[in-house]
């Protein structure tokens, strides 16, 4: 799959080189991005929204591949919590992804061929550095706020730690300051599913036009389970059986078809994902997540990441999120307090697990709106 298949709206080619944490560098960086609202004459109303693992830049506009509304349409727009009548909102496709930004599916200028697995391994901090280049290109020196959930929240933390002078406020939702052994384990299952697919071909599947869709679908299924809660799955599916294609009521087949509704749901999620995402990008981005450890980047002490920062922070967790549980948000808050940073923290109640930040949540809406506007006329 090539990123050229996508109906990209905005793309910036940024001069390099971009030095990466792994020791390699990219000679130039391409970034796909979207903007919403109007930048003020003094460029002081910019808000960067960072997307999660399988997200993209289309947070408040229809997706060019699926035709579906943007992934945070309920949060971003005129009169909404991130109000585009007030804020100039930027969302960029992360480095390593497949919606217009440099990644394994894009072209290596040295060879004229798609990078594949020759693309250098990246980190969350590398993604943030690439975003900083984009902001330079757009003439934005300082952000009024950086906002993100899940991997987006990790980018928000990394922004505040890497470019503290450029971030007035950071909203970190359902995130963590480092990936746990359990997080890494789930990602490794997904990566192995992709690499075990014969169509993966060591990442060189682009010319064939026949990507490892089966392996990528399984990876998505395994990950999707971690985004939900047991209570949410039980309420939505329980042990209900799937209706048969002939219209008959659900019944056990005593075979390995999708007898249960939850099985059918996961299969649909997996297959739909393969239409809009690149398998190699999935490998690279999950590896970047696994490498994320903000304390390790700052001498082994998380508080060091925020020493003398003027950035103010809002940390939000959900009580049913077992992927990045509230305990990990409290670790962030304790480090911020130890560093003397201004930090607010709230745990919200939701039956929906990790994905709660993407779903209707009036409480989250109030928190984000209030935090962004606090202290501003």
C-alpha positions in Angstrom: 0.0 0.0 0.0 1.3 3.4 -0.9 0.4 6.6 0.9 -0.2 8.0 -2.6 -3.5 6.2 -2.8 -5.0 8.6 -0.2 -6.8 11.8 -1.1 -4.5 13.9 1.0 -5.5 17.5 1.5 -2.4 19.2 3.0 1.2 18.0 2.9 4.4 19.8 3.8 7.9 18.9 2.7 10.3 20.1 5.4 14.0 20.5 4.9 16.2 18.1 7.0 18.2 16.5 8.1 16.1 15.3 11.1 18.3 13.6 13.6 16.6 10.6 15.2 17.1 9.1 18.7 18.2 5.8 17.1 21.3 7.5 15.6 20.0 7.7 12.0 18.7 10.8 10.3 16.1 11.6 7.6 17.4 13.9 4.8 13.9 15.6 4.6 10.6 15.0 6.2 7.2 15.0 4.7 4.2 15.7 7.0 0.5 15.3 6.2 -1.6 17.7 8.3 -4.9 19.4 8.6 -5.8 22.8 10.2 -9.0 24.2 11.6 -9.9 27.8 12.5 -7.8 30.9 11.8 -4.3 31.7 13.1 -4.3 35.1 15.0 -2.1 37.9 13.7 0.3 37.3 16.7 0.1 33.5 16.2 -0.8 33.1 19.8 -3.9 30.9 19.5 -2.4 27.7 18.1 -3.5 24.3 19.6 -1.7 21.1 18.4 -3.9 18.0 18.7 -1.9 14.8 18.6 -3.4 11.5 17.5 -3.3 8.0 18.8 -1.6 4.9 17.3 -4.2 4.2 14.6 -5.4 7.8 14.2 -4.5 10.5 11.6 -4.7 14.2 10.9 -8.4 14.1 10.1 -9.6 14.8 13.6 -12.6 17.1 12.6 -13.0 16.5 8.9 -14.2 13.5 6.9 -11.6 10.8 6.3 -10.7 10.6 2.6 -10.5 6.8 2.6 -13.4 5.7 4.8 -15.7 8.8 4.3 -16.4 8.7 8.1 -16.4 11.8 10.2 -13.1 12.8 11.9 -12.1 10.9 15.0 -12.6 13.8 17.4 -15.4 15.7 15.6 -17.3 16.0 18.8 -14.4 17.8 20.5 -13.1 20.1 17.8 -15.1 22.7 15.9 -17.0 25.9 16.3 -18.5 26.2 19.8 -17.0 22.9 20.8 -14.6 22.3 23.7 -11.7 23.0 21.4 -13.4 25.9 19.8 -12.2 26.7 16.3 -13.9 30.1 16.5 -11.1 30.8 19.1 -8.3 28.4 18.5 -6.2 27.6 15.4 -6.0 23.8 15.6 -3.4 21.7 13.9 -3.3 18.0 13.7 -0.5 16.2 11.8 0.0 12.6 10.8 2.8 11.3 13.0 6.2 10.4 11.6 6.2 6.7 10.6 2.5 6.6 9.7 0.9 6.2 6.3 -1.4 9.2 5.7 1.1 11.5 4.0 4.0 11.6 6.5 7.4 10.1 6.0 7.2 6.4 6.9 7.9 2.9 5.5 5.3 3.4 2.8 6.8 6.7 1.5 9.6 7.1 -1.0 13.3 6.9 0.0 14.8 9.8 -2.0 18.1 7.9 -2.1 16.6 4.9 -4.0 13.4 6.2 -5.5 11.7 3.2 -4.0 9.4 2.9 -0.9 11.4 2.6 2.3 9.9 -0.6 3.6 11.9 -1.9 6.5 14.9 0.3 5.6 13.0 3.2 7.2 14.8 4.0 10.5 13.2 3.0 13.8 11.6 6.1 15.4 10.5 7.3 18.9 7.8 9.4 20.3 10.3 12.2 20.7 11.2 11.9 17.0 7.5 12.4 16.1 7.5 15.5 18.3 10.6 16.9 16.6 9.0 16.4 13.2 5.9 18.3 14.4 8.1 21.1 15.6 9.5 21.4 12.1 5.9 21.6 10.8 5.1 24.4 13.3 8.2 26.3 12.1 7.0 25.9 8.6 3.6 27.3 9.6 5.2 30.3 11.4 4.1 29.1 14.9 6.7 29.6 17.6 4.7 28.8 20.6 1.6 26.7 21.3 -1.3 27.8 23.4 -1.7 24.1 24.1 -0.9 20.7 23.0 -3.7 18.1 23.5 -3.7 14.4 23.1 -5.2 11.1 24.2 -3.4 7.7 24.4 -0.3 8.0 22.2 -1.4 11.6 21.6 -1.0 12.2 25.3 2.5 10.8 25.2 3.3 13.2 22.5 1.9 16.0 24.6 4.1 15.0 27.5 7.1 14.8 25.2 6.4 18.2 23.8 6.4 19.7 27.2 9.6 17.9 28.1 11.5 18.5 24.8 10.3 22.1 23.9 9.0 23.5 27.2 9.5 27.1 26.0 7.1 26.4 23.1 4.2 25.0 25.2 1.9 27.1 27.3 -0.4 24.2 28.4 -0.6 20.4 27.9 -3.7 18.2 28.2 -2.7 14.6 28.6 -5.7 12.2 28.4 -5.6 8.4 29.1 -1.9 8.2 28.7 1.3 7.1 30.4 4.9 8.3 30.9 6.2 4.9 29.9 5.0 1.7 28.3 4.6 -1.2 30.8 5.7 -4.8 30.2 2.0 -5.7 29.6 1.7 -3.0 26.9 4.8 -4.2 25.2 3.6 -7.8 25.3 0.3 -6.9 23.6 2.2 -5.0 20.9 4.5 -7.9 20.3 1.6 -10.2 19.7 0.4 -7.8 17.0 3.8 -7.5 15.4 4.3 -11.2 15.3 0.9 -11.7 13.6 1.9 -9.3 10.9 5.4 -10.8 10.4 4.0 -14.3 10.4 1.7 -13.5 7.4 3.5 -14.9 4.3 2.4 -11.8 2.4 4.5 -9.6 4.7 7.7 -10.6 2.7 10.0 -8.9 5.2 8.2 -5.6 4.6 8.7 -5.7 0.8 5.0 -6.1 -0.2 4.3 -2.7 -1.8 5.0 -3.6 -5.4 2.9 -6.7 -5.2 -0.2 -4.7 -4.2 -1.0 -7.6 -1.9 -0.2 -6.5 1.6 -0.3 -8.8 4.8 -4.0 -7.9 5.5 -4.7 -11.0 7.5 -1.8 -10.4 9.9 -2.7 -6.7 10.2 -6.3 -7.6 10.9 -5.3 -10.0 13.8 -3.0 -7.3 15.2 -5.8 -4.8 15.2 -8.2 -7.3 16.8 -5.7 -8.0 19.7 -5.1 -4.3 20.2 -8.8 -3.4 20.1 -9.5 -5.6 23.0 -7.2 -3.5 25.2 -9.1 -0.4 24.2 -12.4 -1.7 25.8 -13.4 -2.7 29.2 -14.8 -6.0 30.3 -18.0 -4.3 31.6 -18.4 -2.5 28.2 -17.9 -5.7 26.2 -20.4 -7.5 28.4 -23.0 -4.8 28.1 -22.6 -4.5 24.4 -22.2 -8.2 23.5 -22.3 -10.5 26.5 -22.4 -14.1 25.2 -25.1 -13.3 22.6 -24.9 -15.4 19.4 -24.6 -13.9 16.0 -27.7 -14.1 13.7 -27.2 -16.5 10.8 -26.9 -15.2 7.2 -30.2 -16.9 6.3 -32.0 -14.8 8.9 -32.3 -17.6 11.4 -31.8 -16.8 15.1 -28.3 -17.2 16.5 -27.2 -20.7 17.1 -24.0 -22.5 17.8 -22.5 -24.0 14.7 -20.1 -26.4 16.6 -17.4 -25.1 14.2 -15.1 -22.1 14.1 -17.3 -19.5 12.4 -18.0 -16.3 14.3 -20.7 -17.8 16.5 -20.6 -15.0 19.1 -21.4 -11.3 18.3 -18.2 -10.2 19.9 -16.2 -12.4 17.5 -18.0 -10.9 14.5 -17.4 -7.4 15.9 -13.6 -8.0 16.3 -13.4 -9.5 12.8 -15.1 -6.5 11.3 -12.8 -4.1 13.2 -9.7 -6.0 11.9 -10.8 -6.1 8.3 -11.9 -2.5 8.2 -8.6 -1.4 9.6 -6.6 -3.0 6.7 -8.3 -0.6 4.2 -6.8 2.5 5.8 -3.5 1.5 7.5 -0.1 0.2 6.4 1.2 -3.0 8.1 4.8 -1.7 8.3 3.6 1.6 9.8 1.9 -0.5 12.5 5.2 -2.2 13.3 7.1 1.1 13.5 4.6 3.0 15.6 4.0 0.2 18.1 7.8 0.0 18.5 8.0 3.7 19.1 5.3 3.3 21.8 7.2 0.5 23.5 10.4 2.5 23.6 8.6 5.4 25.3 10.0 6.0 28.8 10.2 9.7 29.6 12.1 9.1 32.8 14.8 7.2 31.0 15.2 10.2 28.6 15.9 12.4 31.7 18.4 10.6 33.8 16.0 8.0 35.2 13.8 10.4 37.1 10.5 11.5 35.7 10.4 14.8 37.6 13.6 15.9 35.7 11.5 16.0 32.5 9.6 19.0 33.9 12.2 20.9 36.0 11.6 24.7 35.9 8.9 24.3 33.3 6.3 27.1 32.9 3.9 24.8 31.1 0.7 24.0 33.0 -0.7 20.5 32.8 -4.1 18.8 32.9 -3.9 15.0 33.4 -7.1 13.0 32.8 -7.7 9.3 33.4 -10.7 7.0 33.2 -11.6 4.5 35.9 -12.1 1.6 33.6 -9.0 2.1 31.5 -6.8 -0.9 32.1 -4.4 -0.2 29.3 -3.2 3.1 30.9 -4.8 2.9 34.3 -5.3 5.8 36.7 -2.3 4.7 38.8 0.0 5.6 35.9 -1.6 9.1 35.6 -0.9 9.5 39.4 2.8 8.8 38.7 2.8 11.6 36.2 1.1 14.0 38.6 3.5 13.1 41.4 6.5 13.8 39.1 4.9 17.1 38.1 4.4 18.1 41.7 7.9 17.1 42.6 9.2 19.4 39.7 7.1 22.3 41.0 5.0 22.3 37.8 1.4 23.5 37.8 -0.8 20.4 37.4 -4.4 19.5 37.6 -5.7 16.0 37.7 -9.1 14.3 37.4 -10.2 10.7 37.1 -13.4 10.4 35.2 -15.9 7.6 35.4 -16.9 5.7 32.2 -17.9 2.2 31.3 -16.0 2.3 28.0 -12.4 1.7 29.1 -9.4 3.3 27.3 -11.5 4.4 24.3 -13.7 6.6 26.5 -11.7 9.7 25.5 -13.0 9.2 21.9 -16.6 8.8 22.9 -19.3 11.1 24.3 -18.1 12.4 27.6 -19.7 15.7 28.9 -17.3 15.6 31.8 -14.2 15.5 29.6 -15.7 18.2 27.4 -16.0 20.5 30.4 -12.5 19.7 31.6 -10.9 20.4 28.3 -12.9 23.6 27.6 -12.3 25.0 31.0 -8.6 24.2 31.1 -7.9 25.7 27.7 -9.7 28.9 28.5 -8.5 29.3 32.1 -6.4 32.5 32.5 -7.2 33.8 29.0 -9.6 36.7 28.4 
